[in-house]
Amino acid sequence: MTDIRIPTEIVQLFTPEEAWEYNLLPYGKEGAVLCCYGNAERDYAPQETELEVVFGFPVRVAPLPAEELHRLLHRYYRKEVGIEAGRSVRSMNVDSPDYIRGLIEEGYRNNASDIHFEPYEHRCRVRFRIDGGLIERYVVEKGSYAALVNRLKIMANLDISEKRLPQDGRILYRVGDRPFDLRVSSLPTIYGEKVVLRLLTRRLELLELGNLGFDGKQLEDYTRAIRRPNGLVLISGPTGSGKSTTLYATLRLLNKERSNILTIEDPVEYTLEGINQVQLKEEIGLTFGSALRTFLRQDPDIIMLGEIRDADTAQMAVRSSLTGHLLLSTIHTNSAWGSVARMTDMGIHPYLLADTLVLCVAQRLVRILCPHCKQPAERDTHLEALLGAGHNEGAYYRAVGCERCYYTGYSGRKAVYEVIPVDHYLAEQIRRSGNEVDARLKQQGIRTLKDSMISLYRSGDTSLEELAPLLGGENS
C-alpha cells in the first residue's frame, strides 16, 4: 500500500486513548466532516452518534485492512507511558506546567538528541531529532507558543524580556535517578523565537573506545597514538559526526591520577570527574587561543581543544605539542589526510606539522537498520556502482519501518572511521607538501571511510540508500 502521511494538526484531534479505543485514525476534514480510517472488518454505523458527540464532528469512516490500520495507529499514536497516571504529552494542554516536562521525558525515552520548538506564520511545531533525523511530533497553537517559550526561558534562567537577540542557557534535569543537562538556545526569527533543547543524556560511564566503531587495527593505532607523551592528534568530520563523543571516550581512557588534563570546549557537553574543563567565552576574551596560552602555565600533561578554527589557535596547538604535551582536537575537513592541508592553509609551516602530528582521524555517523523490520534488499545496479568492484555479492538489507523505529527503518547510529598514524614516510611527505600518500596508506592496510561504510553494508547493519549520499562524496 502507498505510504500514508497525515498532518500533525489532524493527528492531534484525537488522543492516543481515543484512537485506540475506537480503532480510528483521522486523516483529514471535508467541511464539517472528520474523515477517518477504520478497520475494514468492523461496522461503525451503530456508533456514528456517539462518535460525533465524542469528537465534536460528524465522522466518515474509510475502511483499511486491519493490519494496515494497526500499523498506522502505532505510527501516529504510540502506546507510551505518560508522566502521570498514563497521561501522554498529546493529551496535555500546552498551558499545563507538565507539558514541557512531558516533552523532555518523551525525548529522553526515545533517545532524542534535540527538541526543536519552531514558530511559523500560521502554526508552530515541535520536532524531535532521533538518529540524526528530525521527526515532527506536535503542533502548538499560535496563541500559546509565546507562553511556552517564556516557560522554557525561565527554566533556563534566560531573560524573557529579551526577544531580539539570541540567548543560551542550561537546565539541570532528572528522570528517575538519572540526572542530565539540557542546553537551551533561543533564536529570534520573523515569526517569533525558535528554541532548541539539546539533551545531553549519554551514559558516559558506558562510553568506551572499543564500543564506538573502530576495527581492531584502527583501535590499536589510535590507542598507541593517544598514549604518547606528546604530539598532535586531529579528528576531522562535519558537524554532528560524533567527534566530541570520540574525544570524551579518549579522555575517559587517559584520565589517570598522575595526569593533569585540561580542556577548553564550546560548549562543555559532559563533565568528567578528575578533568579540568573550561567553557569558551569569546565575549570576554576567553578564546581557544588565549586559553591555550594559559594552559601552558598550568603544568598540563594532556590538553583537549574543542576545535581548531583559526590560524592563532592552530599556531598555539602546534606550539603546545612541540613543548612536550599531548594535544587532542577536532578540525573540519572531508578526510583524515585533509587535516594536513587544512593546517597548512591556516599558516602552519609543513616542517612544524611534520614534527608534531602523530595521528589524523576522519569519522562519520551511519544509521543502523532497525533489527525488527529490516528486509533483504533487491539489487540496485546504479547504487551498487558506488561500491566499486568486488562488493556486489552478499545478503544485503533495506529499511522498511515499524512502530519501534518511528517508521524510519533505522534504530541507532554507529561511527565509521579512517585512522592514519603518521610514520616517518608520511612525516616526510608533510615536510615536502606532498600529496602522494594513497599507495603508502594502502600498503599500511589503512581502511578508508568508504571501506568502513561498505563493511557495515556487507554485514547487514545498514542500507545502501543510507550510504549513497556519503559514498558519493568520498574518494575511492
Disulfide bonds with the S-S distance in Angstrom:
none
